[in-house]
Amino acid sequence: MINKDRIEGSAKQASGAVKDATGKLLGDHKLQAEGKGEKVAGKVQNAVGSIKDALKSDDGSCGCSGK
């Protein structure tokens, strides 16, 4: 099952991309910067969700359990 952080992160990335493109189109630097910030925040949240998913599904077979 996909982690809630991954879903919300993807949504933030999409929203940020729209704001970034709209700001670029309209010449609104503040909106463009806000969009870029949202995209970064979304990427971070998505990465956190991916890590959580990996930790939940880790069965120790990767050899990274420290054994």
C-alpha positions as CSV (number, residue, x, y, z in Angstrom):
1,M,0.0,0.0,0.0
2,I,1.2,3.5,-0.9
3,N,2.2,5.7,2.1
4,K,0.1,8.8,2.8
5,D,3.2,10.9,2.6
6,R,3.9,9.8,-1.0
7,I,0.4,10.7,-2.1
8,E,0.5,14.1,-0.4
9,G,4.0,14.7,-1.7
10,S,3.0,14.0,-5.3
11,A,0.0,16.3,-4.9
12,K,2.3,19.1,-3.6
13,Q,4.7,18.5,-6.5
14,A,1.9,18.8,-9.0
15,S,0.4,21.9,-7.4
16,G,3.9,23.5,-7.3
17,A,4.5,22.7,-10.9
18,V,1.2,24.5,-11.8
19,K,2.1,27.5,-9.7
20,D,5.7,27.6,-11.1
21,A,4.4,27.5,-14.7
22,T,1.7,30.0,-14.1
23,G,4.1,32.4,-12.4
24,K,6.6,32.0,-15.3
25,L,3.8,32.6,-17.9
26,L,2.5,35.7,-16.1
27,G,5.9,37.0,-15.1
28,D,4.9,36.7,-11.4
29,H,8.2,35.9,-9.7
30,K,6.6,35.5,-6.3
31,L,4.2,32.9,-7.6
32,Q,6.9,31.2,-9.5
33,A,9.1,31.0,-6.3
34,E,6.2,29.7,-4.3
35,G,5.6,27.0,-6.9
36,K,9.3,25.9,-6.8
37,G,9.2,25.8,-3.0
38,E,6.1,23.6,-3.1
39,K,7.7,21.3,-5.7
40,V,10.8,20.8,-3.4
41,A,8.6,20.2,-0.3
42,G,6.6,17.7,-2.3
43,K,9.7,15.8,-3.4
44,V,11.0,15.7,0.2
45,Q,7.6,14.4,1.5
46,N,7.5,11.9,-1.3
47,A,11.0,10.7,-0.4
48,V,10.0,10.3,3.3
49,G,7.0,8.2,2.2
50,S,9.3,6.1,0.0
51,I,11.6,5.5,2.9
52,K,8.7,4.6,5.2
53,D,7.4,2.1,2.6
54,A,10.9,0.6,2.2
55,L,11.3,0.2,6.0
56,K,7.8,-1.4,6.3
57,S,8.5,-3.9,3.5
58,D,12.1,-4.7,4.5
59,D,12.2,-8.4,5.3
60,G,15.9,-8.4,6.0
61,S,16.8,-10.1,2.7
62,C,18.7,-7.1,1.3
63,G,21.7,-7.8,3.5
64,C,21.4,-4.3,5.1
65,S,20.1,-5.4,8.5
66,G,23.5,-5.3,10.0
67,K,23.9,-9.1,10.4
